[in-house]
Amino acid sequence: MPTNELEQLEHSTRELQRKFNDVIAPDREALWRYCMLLTKSPWDAEDLMQETLLKAYASLAQLFQPIYPKPYLFRIASNTWIDQCRKRSPVQVSLDNEEMIGTGNLRSEEVIEAMEFLLDTLQPRQVVIVLLVDVFDFTIKETASLLSTTTATVKSALQRARQHLRSANARSVLQDEHLHDDTKIRHALLDQFIEYYNRRDVNGLCSLMDENITEEDGSVFRVYGRDQMVKSCLADWQKEPRVLESRRQTLWGKDVVVVLHLYEGSAYLHSIMRLSVEDEKIVKWQDYYFSKELLEQASRELQVPLDREKNLFGNSNS
């Protein structure tokens, strides 16, 4: 297919994705809380949520039936997480965090108190059933439909899970993640990155990057290669009129670069970046500029107000 036709298709696809984002907007908060409960980590929750949204958008053309946003999104998130669990062992991280639970109508506090026990002892599909029914108020019939199973199977799994919950002691476990790549070389590279970033030095940043670097922000954009980054996102960033300042921070067990917008004597959380390093070069640049739910969580964790000048959050500094 000629390049110009692909470019026309690209433009049309972006417009469709904007409409898709508008339709699912009312259910994003519930989906985020669900991903947080499943993964127990804001970083993994963001990955699961973005993968869910990508799959949900990509699968629309293959469906020939009525589609209701919330069940549709929860079905994809559930199946995606179950598939991930089959491939790897779950990471043990504390779930004793009210912000992960949100303000939904919970039927029993023992669901939350014993969630760690539940995640440790039940199969992933059973965990999903408990969360869908006891936390997010899906009916037995709706849950069976979401998981492509029978109501009898859901009832049986739910009964066994609740028996485990009743026998579990409420516990609160705080376990810090230990970085495997927390080395002097990595910290030195991040500090150099921050110095170049704060000086708006594109050439300096490029000197730290692998030529095949990938930059991405969830499902919003993805750029391949250092040269393309210079032409696109870095060119836009260099023209950014706002006063931005970056700093290195440990957030939820990961080294990140926090970008602050300095405005009228105050600092506002503008974005968060995670840099993957191999052979003393940055090979992946993950920018969470558009990750609304993760930034809101980070704002509370860092105790830094959000950058309200971003359209993502509205246009006031209140």
C-alpha positions in Angstrom: 0.0 0.0 0.0 1.4 3.4 -0.9 2.7 5.5 1.9 0.2 8.3 1.4 -2.7 5.9 1.8 -1.2 4.6 5.0 -0.9 8.2 6.2 -4.6 8.8 5.4 -5.5 5.7 7.3 -3.3 6.8 10.2 -5.2 10.1 10.4 -8.6 8.3 10.4 -7.5 5.9 13.0 -6.4 8.7 15.4 -9.8 10.3 15.0 -11.6 7.0 15.8 -9.3 6.5 18.8 -10.3 9.9 20.2 -14.0 8.9 19.9 -13.2 5.6 21.5 -11.5 7.4 24.5 -14.6 9.6 24.9 -16.9 6.6 25.1 -14.9 4.7 27.7 -14.0 7.8 29.7 -16.7 7.2 32.4 -15.3 3.7 33.1 -11.6 4.5 33.3 -11.5 5.0 37.0 -13.2 1.7 37.8 -10.9 -0.1 35.3 -7.8 1.5 36.9 -8.9 0.4 40.4 -9.6 -3.1 39.1 -6.1 -3.3 37.5 -4.5 -2.0 40.7 -6.2 -4.8 42.7 -5.1 -7.4 40.3 -1.5 -6.4 39.9 -0.8 -4.8 43.3 1.5 -2.3 41.6 0.8 1.1 39.9 3.4 0.4 37.3 1.9 -3.0 36.4 -1.6 -1.6 36.7 -0.7 1.0 34.1 0.7 -1.6 31.8 -2.4 -3.8 32.2 -4.7 -0.9 31.7 -3.0 0.3 28.5 -2.8 -3.3 27.1 -6.5 -3.6 27.9 -7.4 -0.3 26.1 -5.3 -1.3 23.1 -7.0 -4.7 22.8 -10.4 -3.2 23.4 -9.9 -0.7 20.6 -8.3 -3.1 18.2 -11.0 -5.8 18.7 -14.0 -3.5 17.9 -14.0 -4.4 14.2 -14.2 -8.1 15.0 -17.4 -7.9 17.1 -20.8 -8.3 15.7 -22.9 -7.9 18.8 -24.1 -5.2 21.3 -21.1 -3.8 23.3 -21.4 -2.2 26.7 -18.2 -0.4 27.7 -17.6 -1.5 31.3 -18.2 -5.3 30.9 -16.2 -5.2 27.6 -13.2 -3.5 29.3 -13.4 -5.7 32.4 -13.6 -8.9 30.3 -10.4 -7.9 28.4 -8.6 -6.9 31.5 -9.5 -10.1 33.3 -8.4 -12.4 30.5 -5.2 -10.4 29.9 -4.2 -10.7 33.5 -5.1 -14.4 33.7 -2.9 -15.0 30.6 0.0 -13.0 32.2 -0.3 -15.1 35.4 0.0 -18.3 33.5 3.3 -17.1 32.1 5.0 -15.8 35.3 4.8 -16.0 39.1 3.0 -13.0 40.7 5.1 -10.4 42.5 4.5 -10.2 46.2 3.7 -6.6 47.0 1.5 -5.1 49.8 -2.1 -4.4 49.0 -2.8 -2.5 52.2 -3.7 0.7 50.4 -7.1 2.3 50.4 -6.4 4.2 47.2 -6.0 0.9 45.3 -9.5 0.0 46.5 -11.2 3.3 45.6 -14.6 4.3 46.9 -16.7 1.5 45.4 -19.5 -0.2 47.3 -17.7 -3.1 49.0 -19.9 -5.9 50.3 -17.5 -7.2 52.9 -14.3 -5.8 54.4 -12.9 -9.2 54.7 -12.4 -9.2 50.9 -10.0 -6.3 51.2 -8.4 -7.5 54.5 -7.6 -10.9 53.1 -6.8 -9.9 49.5 -3.1 -10.8 49.9 -4.1 -14.2 51.2 -6.5 -14.6 48.3 -3.9 -13.7 45.7 -1.4 -16.1 47.3 -3.7 -19.1 47.5 -6.3 -19.0 44.7 -6.0 -19.5 41.0 -6.1 -16.3 38.9 -9.5 -17.0 37.6 -10.9 -17.3 41.1 -9.3 -14.0 42.1 -11.0 -12.4 39.2 -14.4 -13.8 40.1 -14.1 -12.5 43.7 -13.1 -9.1 42.6 -15.8 -8.8 39.9 -18.6 -10.0 42.2 -17.7 -8.8 45.7 -15.9 -5.6 44.8 -17.2 -4.3 41.5 -20.8 -5.6 42.0 -21.1 -7.6 38.8 -23.8 -10.3 39.1 -23.1 -14.0 38.9 -24.6 -14.1 35.4 -22.6 -11.1 34.2 -19.4 -12.5 35.6 -20.0 -15.8 33.9 -20.6 -14.0 30.7 -17.4 -11.9 31.1 -15.3 -15.0 31.7 -17.1 -17.2 29.1 -18.1 -19.8 31.7 -21.2 -21.0 33.4 -23.0 -19.5 36.4 -22.5 -22.8 38.2 -18.8 -22.5 37.8 -18.8 -19.0 39.0 -20.9 -19.9 42.1 -18.6 -22.8 42.9 -15.4 -20.7 42.6 -16.9 -17.9 44.6 -18.0 -20.3 47.4 -14.5 -21.8 47.7 -12.9 -18.3 47.6 -15.1 -17.0 50.4 -14.3 -20.0 52.5 -10.6 -19.2 52.2 -11.4 -15.5 53.0 -13.3 -16.4 56.2 -10.4 -18.5 57.4 -7.7 -15.9 56.6 -6.3 -13.6 59.2 -6.4 -10.0 58.3 -2.9 -8.9 57.7 -1.0 -5.9 56.5 2.3 -6.6 54.8 4.6 -4.0 53.5 7.4 -5.2 51.3 9.7 -2.9 49.4 10.7 -3.8 45.9 14.5 -4.0 45.5 15.9 -2.7 42.3 18.1 -5.1 40.3 19.6 -2.3 38.3 20.2 0.2 41.1 23.9 0.6 40.3 26.2 3.6 40.4 26.4 3.5 36.6 22.7 3.7 36.2 22.3 6.5 38.7 25.1 8.5 37.1 23.4 8.1 33.7 20.1 9.3 35.1 21.7 12.2 36.8 23.4 13.2 33.5 20.0 12.8 31.7 18.4 15.2 34.3 21.2 17.7 33.8 20.7 17.7 30.0 16.9 17.7 30.3 16.9 20.7 32.6 19.2 22.6 30.1 17.0 21.6 27.1 20.1 20.1 25.6 18.9 17.7 22.8 22.4 16.8 21.7 23.3 15.9 25.3 20.2 13.7 25.6 21.0 12.0 22.3 24.5 11.1 23.5 22.9 9.0 26.2 20.5 7.1 23.9 20.9 4.0 21.9 20.3 4.7 18.2 17.4 2.2 18.2 15.7 3.6 21.3 11.9 3.4 21.7 9.8 6.1 23.2 6.2 5.5 24.2 3.4 6.9 26.3 0.9 4.1 26.8 -1.6 3.8 23.9 -1.1 7.5 22.8 2.1 7.4 20.9 5.2 5.4 20.1 8.4 6.5 18.4 11.2 4.3 17.1 14.8 5.4 16.8 16.9 8.3 18.1 16.7 10.2 14.8 12.9 10.1 14.7 12.8 11.3 18.3 14.9 14.3 17.4 12.5 15.2 14.6 9.3 14.7 16.6 8.9 14.6 20.4 12.3 16.2 21.2 11.7 19.0 18.8 8.3 19.8 20.4 9.8 19.5 23.9 12.6 22.0 23.0 10.0 24.5 22.1 7.9 24.0 25.3 7.3 27.4 26.7 6.6 26.3 30.3 9.4 26.1 32.9 10.1 22.4 33.5 12.5 20.9 36.0 13.3 17.2 36.4 14.7 15.3 39.3 15.5 11.7 40.1 13.0 10.0 42.5 12.3 6.5 43.7 8.6 5.8 43.2 6.9 2.5 44.0 10.3 0.7 44.0 11.5 2.1 40.7 14.0 4.9 39.8 12.1 7.5 37.8 12.5 11.0 36.4 9.8 13.3 37.8 9.2 16.4 35.7 7.8 19.4 37.5 6.1 22.5 36.0 7.3 25.5 38.0 4.6 28.2 38.0 4.2 31.3 40.2 6.5 30.0 42.9 5.0 26.5 43.1 5.8 23.1 41.6 3.2 20.9 39.9 3.6 17.3 38.7 3.9 17.5 35.0 5.0 14.0 34.0 6.9 10.9 35.0 9.5 9.1 32.9 11.1 5.6 33.3 14.3 4.9 31.4 15.5 1.4 30.6 19.3 1.2 30.4 21.5 -1.4 28.7 25.2 -1.2 28.1 25.2 2.3 29.6 22.7 3.6 27.0 19.0 4.4 27.3 17.2 1.8 25.2 13.6 2.6 26.2 12.0 5.9 27.3 8.5 5.5 28.9 6.8 8.8 29.3 3.6 8.8 31.5 2.6 12.3 30.4 -0.9 11.1 29.3 -1.4 8.4 32.0 -4.0 10.3 34.0 -4.8 7.6 36.6 -1.1 6.9 37.3 -0.2 10.6 37.6 -3.1 11.1 40.0 -1.8 8.2 42.1 1.8 9.6 41.9 0.6 13.1 42.9 -0.8 11.6 46.1 2.3 9.5 46.7 4.8 12.4 46.1 2.5 15.0 47.7 2.9 17.3 44.7 -0.2 18.8 43.1 -1.0 17.9 39.5 -0.2 20.3 36.7 -3.7 21.6 36.1 -2.6 23.5 32.9 -2.5 20.2 31.1 -5.7 19.5 29.2 -5.6 16.1 30.8 -6.7 17.6 34.1 -8.4 20.8 33.2 -7.3 24.3 32.8 -7.0 25.8 36.2 -4.4 25.9 38.9 -6.8 25.3 41.7 
